[in-house]
Amino acid sequence: MSEEHDEAVLAVLLDRLLKVRLPRALELEEKVKGGECLTDGDIVFLKAALEDAHDGQRFVARNPQFHVPGAKIIQLYAEIVDRAEENEQKRGER
């Protein structure tokens, strides 16, 4: 694929990340840090966000300036899922 195509795809992915994915992910992070469980809608969002991240992986791999931010967003999603799982387990113990 062309470098121009990569730039266009990265621009779209970055725009969606900054305007939609990251703000919602940060809300979910606070939610699970507060001990709450994820709703079905939250889970649908995270699945879509992870699919976006997976789809964008090949573009990020070819553009080193996005390696660290890409890794950090994946780490954020993983932390949300891990904390939500802990919250679900605690809720089940009650």
KEDO-813287 format. One record per residue (C-alpha): residue number from 1; x, y, z. Coordinates in pm, whole numbers, padded with zeros to 5 digits. Example, Ala and Ser with C-alpha at 12.3 -4.5 7.8 and 13.67 -1.06 7.14 Angstrom:
// KEDO-813287
   resi        x        y        z
      1    01230   -00450    00780
      2    01367   -00106    00714
//
This chain:
// KEDO-813287
   resi        x        y        z
      1    00000    00000    00000
      2    00108    00354   -00060
      3    00239    00590    00202
      4   -00046    00828    00116
      5   -00297    00553    00188
      6   -00129    00483    00523
      7   -00146    00851    00613
      8   -00516    00869    00527
      9   -00601    00557    00726
     10   -00392    00672    01022
     11   -00563    01011    01014
     12   -00906    00846    01033
     13   -00797    00607    01309
     14   -00638    00888    01508
     15   -00944    01109    01469
     16   -01174    00830    01592
     17   -00936    00752    01877
     18   -00917    01110    01999
     19   -01284    01198    01955
     20   -01457    00873    02048
     21   -01245    00584    02169
     22   -01010    00753    02417
     23   -01271    00968    02597
     24   -01501    00667    02638
     25   -01213    00442    02744
     26   -01111    00693    03010
     27   -01471    00702    03137
     28   -01472    00323    03157
     29   -01138    00326    03336
     30   -01282    00552    03606
     31   -01595    00338    03623
     32   -01408    00014    03687
     33   -01160    00182    03921
     34   -01464    00284    04122
     35   -01564   -00081    04157
     36   -01841   -00082    03900
     37   -01900   -00357    03646
     38   -01923   -00306    03273
     39   -02261   -00297    03104
     40   -02339   -00484    02784
     41   -02298   -00153    02598
     42   -01957   -00099    02756
     43   -01849   -00445    02642
     44   -01974   -00380    02288
     45   -01774   -00057    02285
     46   -01457   -00232    02404
     47   -01495   -00507    02145
     48   -01530   -00247    01868
     49   -01235   -00050    02004
     50   -01018   -00361    02011
     51   -01125   -00448    01657
     52   -01023   -00097    01549
     53   -00689   -00141    01721
     54   -00638   -00477    01553
     55   -00736   -00340    01212
     56   -00499   -00047    01253
     57   -00210   -00258    01375
     58   -00051   -00302    01033
     59   -00057    00073    00971
     60    00089    00147    01311
     61    00361   -00114    01256
     62    00478    00072    00945
     63    00478    00407    01123
     64    00709    00402    01426
     65    00582    00734    01563
     66    00261    00550    01657
     67    00420    00250    01828
     68    00418    00394    02182
     69    00072    00556    02166
     70   -00069    00239    02009
     71    00079    00024    02284
     72   -00053    00258    02552
     73   -00411    00248    02425
     74   -00401   -00132    02410
     75   -00264   -00134    02764
     76   -00550    00093    02874
     77   -00807   -00142    02721
     78   -00640   -00440    02892
     79   -00642   -00264    03229
     80   -01013   -00185    03191
     81   -01093   -00547    03109
     82   -00878   -00680    03393
     83   -01030   -00445    03649
     84   -01382   -00516    03524
     85   -01317   -00888    03560
     86   -01199   -00834    03919
     87   -01512   -00631    03991
     88   -01734   -00907    03848
     89   -01558   -01167    04063
     90   -01603   -00953    04375
     91   -01968   -00903    04292
     92   -02012   -01278    04257
     93   -01860   -01336    04600
     94   -02123   -01123    04774
//
